[in-house]
């Protein structure tokens, strides 16, 4: 089984100096999305799952327009950790300052997330439960010993989501203990590709990391974080 994670392209977090909670893509992001989807356009996926966030939907759009009709599903569990809704339309300088100051919080506070937003505990549970249920529907289950039962080695899935979401998926499949800053220890670029593949071992399977934050499809001047 192969799982390909595509991070959304560059989002327009600020519009007219106002913060956006569910941003669209920048012009550069639209170009990144087009190039990523050109790279993936001839590949076969049994299923494409897309986060409900606008930036992920827009990143996936070029691929879906040229795709040979895979099963495409929107998935709320793939959405990035939810920031406070009150940030929408707030001065972008204030939101930026809040985020910078939040980096100095103690570890316990990181687990709680941003005041008024989703806690990392809830975010991690949302993503891992959603992923586990998704895989279980295809007969892919994690055993108590950490190994996986994978009945179909040829199954290929594409997930179009976010740095945080993809990092939680990555850590869960690799059997790593969660951290409240997953997107920091697995820092990926916009419109980058990460590939995990199941391999048989000890009578069952494990997931291996084949590539991480691959941006070979982007010119150097289009690579952004």
N, C-alpha and C positions, 0 to 999 in steps of 0.2 A: 504494500500500500504506500502511496506517496501523497503527502499533503504539502501543497505549495501555499505559502503565505505572501500575499501582496499588500504592502503598506500603501495607504492612500497617498496621492500626490500632494504637492505643497498647498496648504489651505490658506485662505485669506482671513487670518484671525482678526485683523483690524480693518474696519471700513470707515473711512473718514474719521480716524482716531477714536472710533467706538469699537469696543470688543464684541466679538461674535461667538456665541456659544456653539452654534451649528453652522460653521462657515462653508462657503462654496470654495472652489479652487481659484488660485491666482492664474494669470495668463501663463506663467511659467509652469504651474501645476498642470494645466490643461495639456501643455506640450509633453510634460513628463508622463502623464497618463497615456497619451497617444503612443509614445515610444514603448512603454511597458506593454501595452496591449498589442502592439505590432510584434513584439518578441513572443508573446504567448498565443498570438492569433491562430497559428497553425497546429497548436498542441491540442490533444484531446483530453477533456476532463469529463468525468462521469457526472460531476456535480459542481456547481459554482455557488458558494454562499457569500453574501454581501452584507456588510453592516448596514444598519438603517440610517447611519449618519450621511448627510449630504455629500461630504467630501469623499466618502467611500463609494457611494452611488455614482458620483460623477467620474471617479477613477475607473470604475468598472464599465461605464457606458460604452467606450470605444470597443472594448473586447466583446461585449454582448451584442453589439451591432454587427459584428463580422463573424460571430461564433456559429458553428454548425449546430445550433440549438441544444446546448446542454441543459440539464435541469438547473434552473436558477432560482434561488430562494433568498429572500431578505431575512436576516436574522438579528433580532434585537439583542441577543446575548453577545453578539460580536461588537456591539457599540463600545466605544472607548469609555473609560471611567467618566461619570457625569460630573461636570463642574457645576457650581452654584448657578441656578437659573437667573439669579439677580445680576450676574455679570453681563448679561445681554444688554448691549447699548451703553454700558458703563465706559468711562474714559479708559482707553487702552493703557495709558501710563499707570493708572492706579492698579489695574489688574496685573500688569507686568511687575510692579513693585511688590504686590502681594505674593506672587509666585516666587519671586527672588527671595523674599524674606522667609517664605515657607520652607525653603531648602535647609534652613538652619534649625528646624524643629527637631526635637528628640525623636528617637525611633518609635516610641509608643504613639506619638502624635501623628506620625506618618501613616500608621495603620488606620487612623480615623479619617483620613482624607481632608479635603478642604471644608471649613465650616459652611454648612448649607448645601454641600455636594454629597456625592456618594462616597462612602468609606471604602478604603482599599479592601477590607474584609468582605464587604458585600460585593464589590466588583470582582474579586478573585473567585468568590463562590458562584457568582452569576456566570462567569466565563467557563469555569471548570465543569460546573453542572451542565451547562448548555453543550459544551464539547462532548462530555461523557454521554449524554443522551443522544446526541447526533451520531456518534460513533456506534453506540449500542444498537441503534436502528439498522446499522449495516453489519451487525454481528461482531463488531470490534469492541472488546471489553478488557479492562485492566484487572488483572488478578491480584489477590492479596499479597503475593510475593513481588509485586511490581512489574512482572512480565505481562505481556499482552497476548490475547487470542485474536488473531487476524485471519479470517477465513478466506479473504480474497486479496492475494498479493498484487493483483493488477489494478485494483481500484485507485483512481486518482481524483483528488479533490482540490479545488482552489478556493481559498478564503481571502476575501478582500476586506481588510479591516485596518487596524491602527497599531502604533508602536506598543502601547500598553497591552492591548488585547493579544496581539501576536506574541508578545513576550510571555504572557501568562500561558498561552497555548503551548509555546515552546518549552517552558519550564515544566509544565504538567506532563507532556509527552516524554520528556527526558527524565522524569522522576526526581526533579529538584525540589528542595524545600522553598516555599514562596518567600519573597521579600517584598516589602511595601513600596519598593521603587524598582519594580521589574523592568520598566522601560529605560532605566538608567544602566542596569547591568547588561541588557540586551539592546543597545542603542542602534537603531536601524535608520537608514536614510529614507526620504520620501520616494515612493514608487519603486522601492527595492523589493527583491524576491528572496525569500528564505524557504529552503526545501528540507523536509524531513521524510525519511523513508523507513518502513518497517523491514527488519531483517530477522530471519529465523535464528534462534539461539536457545539452548537448554530446553528444547521441545516446544517452545512457544515463540514469542517475538519480542524485540525491543525496537524503539524508534531511535534512529541515528540522525544526526545533523549533517546533511550533505553540503549545504551552502547557507551562508548567512549574509543578509543585507547586500545581495548581489545587484550592482548597478551597471553591469557591462553594457546594457542597452542605452545608457545615458552618456552624452558627452560630458567631459569633466566640468564644464561651466553650467551644467544643468543639475548637478548633484547637490542636493540640499538636505539639511537635517531638520 
